[in-house]
């Protein structure tokens, strides 16, 4: 890359950083979801508390708040799992209300069923339970209607972030969508420029819908780039209007082809993130003595920083700094990652040889997980200069960029299959890529758990050196 190209790229990257919204529309929707959960919870509690006054003078007596405390957790569990707080709630409140009432009916029936078989139904009044159920359902309807009128009706068109990127084509009206010129942001369909991919990842970050208008000959390249961005992405295809290809999709009257979508929806991403935090925070606390001990050993043996930071490609093809314990002498650290570590490599310190063989050098990446750059399980992030033989990873197979539609992981399917260590030829990379793509296509929370469990037996591996 020449000096002029570098300056353009730096200016474009700065424009991307300064051009972001203070709060994304996804974040606004999450705030509305949280508010709606609070409203539903208050409606259910109020319904049972008021009904409890029929038999007891104490508002928070057994026939009031006690009943609500049994029904509410079940309701929230079923409602969240049934997408009663999804985007459709904001676009079609009746559909969301139907799912909420279904979840409430299930919770009421489940509590009654358990109470009957546990022979505890005599501990609370059937009258209170019946009136409370009806009152709560009525309040749910009122609460959801009021929520829709107060927070959704006036802002419905502003809750979805639509982005249109024009690249070497004539801009056309696209409703209220954000429109940018690819050239102004330094975006070109160049599969060999990680820095451009980082800019693209930051431009589309948080968007609910991305449409690229480009020349026919550039569509394939744009499609490859968009598949790794973890957004719902399309390319404009007006020529299909003539054949009436409505199944492809339409956007403000124009025919579009969907070329990418994130592998996980919002609910599954939330589940995966929750698992990361539940396991990572205790792990950091329990492993803190080991982390301190390793840090002291590194500092005593050789001069230089304890941690090694390296730019790697993360989710949405955005760059981040991965953390590792430094295992090489400071003058031999390979920030680009162009030279794979070999067995008996003289660049490795004595402490470094041990922590690499036992995978302890990877433990600081728990802080990457805590920060949100990484996940416990996912495709391993690679250094930008990594080579498979004499070729860059993305030169071996263009599908390489697809693996970045999820957060990179400390461990992954490829690692538990023994696919780690140096990539001496193309086949080494292809086997790992196939495992990563299999993981993306067949993701489940249970599979993440099994991969974490299976990682224990490959912490010490012949290819870890």
Secondary structure, DSSP 8 states (H G I E B T S, - for coil): --HHHHHHHHHHHHHHHHTS-SS-HHHHHHHHHHHHHHHHHHHHHHHHHHHHTTT-S-TTSTTTHHHHHHHHHHHHHHHHHTTTTSHHHHH-HHHHHHHHHHHHHHHHHHHHHHHHHTT-GGGS-HHHHHHHHHHHHHHHHHHHHHHIIIIIGGGGGGSS-EEEEESSS-----TT-EEEEGGGGT----TT-HHHHHHHHHHHTT-SEEEEE--GGGHHHHHHHHTTSSS-EEEE-GGGGGGT-GGG-EETTEEEEEEE--SS-HHHHHHHHHHHHHHHHHHHHHHHHHHHHHHHHHHHHSSS-SEEEEEEE-GGG-EEEEEEE--B-GGG--SS--S---TT-TTB-HHHHHHHHTTGGGTTHHHHHHHTSEEEES----BTT-EETTEEHHHH-GGGGGGGGS-EEEE-HHHHTT--S---SHHHHHHHHHHHHHHHHT--HHHHHHHHHHHGGGSS-TT--
